[in-house]
């Protein structure tokens, strides 16, 4: 499971984007093993809106 997220994090494309983000924002990444989460459950504070 951890190979894909690690490969993404170490990819040249992400490292290039990361250069722009470093120092400009505080970030945390969570890698969670699971399936799709319904829209309303991902953004409960805007349940009345639709994508």
N, C-alpha and C positions, 0 to 999 in steps of 0.2 A: 504494500500500500504506500509506503513512504518513498518509493523510487520516483514516482511521477511528480509529487510536490517538490521534492529536492531537485529533480532535474529542471523543473520550471524555475525554481528560485535561483539556480546556478546558471540558467541559460543566458547567453549574450544579450538577447532582447530584453529580458527583465533587468539585467545588470545595467544596461544603458538607461532604462526608465528609472531605475533606482537612484542613479546619480542625480537626477532632477528632483527627486522626492527627498533625499537625505538632507536634513537640516531645514527643510521647508515645512515638514509636518511630523507629528508624532503618530506612529502607526503600530498596530498589533495585527498579526495574522494568526488565524486559527485554522488548522487543517482538521476537518471532521469527516470521519468515514460514515457515509450515509447516502441517502437518496435525495430526491427533489423535495423541497419544502414549498407548500402552497404559498402563493403571494400574500394572502391575508396573515399567514403565520410568520412570514419573514418581516413584514412591516405592519405590525398590529396598530401602530399609532395613526395609520392612514387607511384603515379598513374600508372606508367608504369610497376610496378612489380605486380605479381600475387601470391597469397598465395599458 
